[in-house]
Amino acid sequence: MLHFELVTPEKLVRSEDVYMVTVPGTEGDFGVLEHHAPVMSTIRDGALSIYRTEKGEPELLAIRGGFAEVNDKGLTILAEHVG
């Protein structure tokens, strides 16, 4: 499982283990699975697609701006605004 955290300047919005997250990067959408190579990207306004299981339907969560970081601990999204 991929450890996923979603943070805004005000609070920690989510911290959970999921199957995959698709992120609206400024250079295009990208999917992050467990063991993804380390990467940092800026985020454009759009929606995160959060997949809890491999074949499940995604939960869509609107975000505005920020950064995504993938490292050996998982995926962290630092969003300017969620919702």
Secondary structure, 3 states (H helix, E strand, C coil): CEEEEEECCCCEEEEEEECEEEEEECCEEEEEECCCCCEEEEECCEEEEEECCCCCCCEEEEEEEEEEEEECCEEEEEEEEEC
